Amino acid sequence: FLMTLWQDGREIKTYYVGVGRKNYPIPVGLRSADKIILNPDWIPPDSEWVRESSDVEPYERIPADDPDNPLGKVKFPLGQAYLLHEAQSAADLGSLVSHGCVRVQRPVDLATFV
């Protein structure tokens, strides 16, 4: 449940994270985050867990300020539809909590990622 940020071959910082539940794991490995999206809308995927939800529909645009938007104030695309985004609470950290994304607690020093 740790994510380490590396830049130019140097370890910059380590963060506690929440990751995908057992049924929704993110493959372990290196990822590149070269884009930051502030106040992101969420577009739920056409997945079984979304179709079973009574709160949202697949491909419905959920605005950044909507309480049903789990992304928080910042997201970093990691490739293959995986995201690094804000945790909903500190309880997310060190847990299997997402549907495949990596959650990190704010405040994240965004200058570190630029």
C-alpha positions, 0 to 999 in steps of 0.5 A: 500500500505504498507508492513511490514517486521517482524522477530522473532515477531518484526517489522523490517521495513515498505515499500511502495509498489505497488500491483496487479490491481483490476483484479489481486489482491494478497490475503491479508495476511502473507507471508514468504520470505525465498529465494532471487534471484538476477538478475532473469530471468522472465518466463511469465505465461500462462495468458490472459494478457501475451497472449494479449501482443505483447512483450512476450510469455507464458513460454518464458525466458526473461533474467534479462537484457532484458527491457521486464523483469519487475522483476528488480534486485531482487525477493523474491518468496512469494508462490502461484506464487506470487513474491515480486520484484523491482518496475519499478519506484517510480510511482509504489508505492502506486498504483495498478500496477502489475498482482498480484505481490508486487513491492517495490522500491530499494534500499532494504536493502537486509541484512534486509531480510537475 
